[in-house]
Amino acid sequence: MQLVIRLVLCAGLMLAMPIHAFASFETGLEAANKGDFMAAQKAWEAAAKKGDVDAQYNLGALMLSGKVGQNDPKKAIGWIERAASKGHVDASYSLGLLYYTGSKEFKQDFARAYKAFESAAKKGHVASQFSLGVMLVNGQGVKQNVAAGMEWLKKSGESGNPDAQFNLGMAFVSGQAGKKDPAEAFKWFSRSADGGFAQAQYQVARMYLDGQGVDVNPANAKSWFVRAADKGHVEAQYGLGLMAYTGLGQAVSFEEAQQWFMRAAKGWDRNAQFHLGKMYMNGEGLKADLLEAYKWLDLSAGNGHDDAHFYRSYVASKLSKSDVQKAHAMAQQWFDANHSHPHKHYDLKPHAHH
């Protein structure tokens, strides 16, 4: 899972600050909200030097954000550390993220990340509770303790954190929570899905299709696939294409299938690319086109789909040598035009199209 620092502009403790620090922090906050980050930096630096913990935290975060040009990362982190040492929970959380991920300026340090997350988690910081749970489950920066990690994940999940809820669902699917419990997994996935987490929405759809932890309901499955697909979830897009293609829970619609397969194919789903090749080969819902069929099967085969190799060979046997070369060039052109599109690699090393 990826943990990312965010610039947080907050004034959580400013009411406890002396009036001069309050004024400097407020001036910086107004400037930041107007996009004048240089002025914000100046005001927050003045307040930070007077001990305003909100200013210290926001100054460090602003310096790391790149919005005020090049800065000394160690100096920026120093301000965040000062705020964290005084109990600023957002500072502790951000410090945890910084040491969890590491960078070229400073080394990854799981032990320090754990301590920072622990400090914020004990004060009720929901995202820190999630991060602490993950580190305990994985044994990162601390001796592995799955049971304790699950308790922190549950605290975070009960407070509405969709990442924690999703991971709890996965733990009950895999048995990492102590036992496999599809019904409990469905409960947590559903809560995460309701919070808008696309991967959880996809899992809920799959469970409705497979009847795991809930009764089979293709209509509900499609509804959740759509929600995830609209957020760009490639596997959900493919799932919708397959439901339309096979008529699962609906009438067969090759037109709908093609639309969803095309969206998933652009996300480099090899199964969607394979089905597009078959549809063009057989003329299912569209005019048969062996060059297009070869193109999509070639892309799918290059993406690691075993059956695509067989079908590509079959299509090639129906084409002239020059047409095979033309179709391969079409595949290469599509590959070059779309390879920058966010996608996953199925193999351990980046794939190449040959």
NORLINZI-V976314 format. One record per helix or strand of 3 or more residues. SS is the DSSP state (H for helix, E for strand). FROM is the first residue (numbers start at 1). TO is the last residue. If there is no record, write none. Layout:
<<SS,FROM,TO> <SS,FROM,TO>>
This chain:
<<H,14,16> <H,19,33> <H,37,49> <H,53,65> <H,73,85> <H,89,101> <H,110,121> <H,126,138> <H,146,158> <H,162,174> <H,182,194> <H,198,210> <H,218,229> <H,234,246> <H,254,266> <H,270,282> <H,290,302> <H,306,317> <H,321,338>>
